[in-house]
Amino acid sequence: MFVTPAYAQAAGAGGAANPILQFLPLILIFVIMYFLMIRPQQKKMKEHKAMIEAVRRGDEVVTSGGILGKVTKVREDGLVEIEIAEGVKVRVQKGTLAGVVSKTEPAAS
């Protein structure tokens, strides 16, 4: 009643003319999700991997289970030997290390 025929004809023709405009909101949502969720997670994974590779003998570490201990041996097969109490040593995989509590100084050459 209040809409003129010229407006109705323009709305019908312009809606199907450009399909890129229909997908623009989805593209914007994906870009925002990438910068808010995916990119920070990838950065965190890189930092964790670098931390695991830098673990050496004498470092105090915490496992993902919450066990604190001192690294006594780093093996080539991906295992780390940790002393959790005097005379009590356990072997854990490097991937289960959650963090390094304190690092030791490198040995003098």
Secondary structure, DSSP 8 states (H G I E B T S, - for coil): --S-HHHHHHHHHHHTT-HHHHHHHHHHHHHHHIIIIIHHHHHHHHHHHHHHHT--TT-EEEETT--EEEEEEE-TTSEEEEEEETTEEEEEEGGGEEEEEE-------
